Amino acid sequence: FPDATYAAQLFTKSAELGHVEACYRLGDAYEHGKLNCPRDPALSIHFYTCAAQSGHPVSMMALCAWYLIGAEPVLEKDENEAYEWALQAANLGLAKAEYAVGYFTEMGIGCRRDPLESNVWYVKAADQGDERAKHRIATIRAAAEGSQQGVAGRNGATRNGGRLKKAERKDKSPSQGQGELTKPDLDPCTFR
């Protein structure tokens, strides 16, 4: 029969001996109240940090999420630190981290805004099957194609003296969604 309290004790002993996965499991347990552990941001962050510093990418993303929201007075919100942890996990090949770095880079969260670089990260994540990245790439592609169609339409208008007839202005209205880039949905909890 499962004994969650005993499991937590064994994970704690293993973590004290430097077992990376045990550190991650305890970070998760103290974050979500699993294994009969109380919800404790300080202990969660402590154990995630131990695992992340040993190269555990999922723990890096958990720290990314903690830094995005903060846990006062234990941890101040710090978007730069969130970005750095996501980048480390992405460089280890974690697809959800690659998506997160793409998002941060696209929006300028914790880093300089760079839409081209964000696309590189979205492609890496999509290549690993990340559905959000695939959707984001499709949205960006549709917006780019809509913008190109809008440019072609304006070029046609210049041949007619640079003015559009009232009916043509309605058809070219940006409110129809052509060429518009929508903000992706991002929930810090989905980074974990």
N, C-alpha and C positions, 0 to 999 in steps of 0.2 A: 504494500500500500504506500502511496506517495506521502512523504512527510516534508512539506514545504519549509518548515522551520529548520529541520535538520539539513536540508539541501542548502539553505542560506548559510548555515554554519560551515558546511563543507566548502562552499564557494568562498567564504571569507578566509578560511585557512589557505585555500589555494591561491587567492589573491595576495595574501601576505607573503606567499612563496614566489610571487611574480607571474602567476599564470594569467596570461592576457585575456583569454576568453572568460575566465572567472571574474576578472575586473569588469569586463563589459556586462556580464550577466548581473552583477551587483549594481552597476550604474543604472541599468534598466529596471531592476527590482526597486531601487530607492526612488527612481523617477515615477514609476507607475504603481507603486504599492504592491508589488508581486512578492511571492515567497514569504508572505507574512511580514514583510519589511514595511515600516512606515514610509509614507512619502516624505522624502528628505532631500531637497535640492542640493545641499552642501555635500552629502554623501554620494549622491548621484554624480555630481560634477567631479568629485574626487576620484571615484572609480572609473568614470569615463576618461578622465585625464590620464590615469595610469595606463589604461588600455591604448588610448590614442597615441601617447608618447612612445608606445612600443610598436606602433605601426598598424593598429587595428582601424581600418577605414570606416566601419559602421560607427565606432565610438567617436571618430572624428566628426562624423555628420551629427551625432547626438550633441556633441559640444557646439557645433555650428548652430544647431537649433536653440540650445541654451543661450548662446551669445546673441542670437537674434531677438529673443524675448527678454533676456535678463532674468535674474532671480535675486532681487534686492532683499536683504543687504549682502547676500553671499556673492553675487556676481552682477556687475553692471552690464547693461545692454551695450554691445560693442559690435557694430556691423563690420568693421575692419577685421576684427578677430574671427567673426563668423565666416567671412570670406576666406580668410587664410586657412581655417580648418577644412572648409569645403574644398579648397584648391588642393590641399594635401591629399584628401581622400580621392579627389578626381585624378590626381597624378598617379594614384595607385590603381586606377581603373574601375572605380565604383561608379556604375551608371547613374545612380540617383545623384551622386556628387557632381558628375559631369553636367547633368541637367541643371543642378543648382548653380554651378559656376557660370553656365550659360545665361541663366536668369539674372544672377547678380551682375554679370558683365553687361548684359543688355540694358538693365535698369540703372546701373551705376551704384549698386549697393555694396559698400565697403571697398570699392575700387573705382577706377576711371571707367566711364561708360564707353563701350566699344562694341557696336552692333556686329561688326565683322568677326571679331574674336568670339563673341557670344555664339555666333552661328557655328564656328568650329567646335565648340563644346556641345552644342545641340546635336551636331552630326555624330560626334563620338558617342553620345548617350543613345541616340537613335540606332546606331550600328549595333549596340548591345541590346536593342529591343525595348528601350524606354519609350512607352507610349506617349507620355507628355512631351518628350522631345520631338517625336514624330509629328505630333499635332502642332507643336510650335513651328517647326520647319514648314509645314503645310500652310500655316497661317501667314508666315513671313513671305512665302512664295506667292500666295494669293494676293497679298498686299502689293508686292512688287509688280506682279502682272497687272493688277488694277491700276497702278501708277503709270505703267508704260502705256496702257490703253488710254489713260487720261491725257498723256502727253501727245499721243497720236491724234486724239480728238482735237486738242488745242491747235496742233499744227494745221489741221484741216480748216479750222476756224480762221486762221490767219489769211488763208487764201481768199476768204470772203470779207476782207477788210478788217479782220481782227475782232469782229463782233459775232456773238452767237445770237441766233434768233431766240425768242422767249422759250419756245418748245425745246430747243437744243440745250438751253441753260438748265432746264428741269432735268433732262436726261443725264447731264454731266454733274449733277448735284453730288457733293461728297457725302451727303447724309445717307446715300444708298449703300455705303459701306465699301465701295470700290476704292482701293488704294489706301484704306485705313488699316493701321496696325493696331490690333487689340492687345491689351495688357494680359499676360498669361496669369492663370490662377496659380497662386503660390501660398501654400499653408506650411509654416515652419514645421509643423508636426509630420508632414509627409517626407521630410528629409531623413527621418530616423529609419 
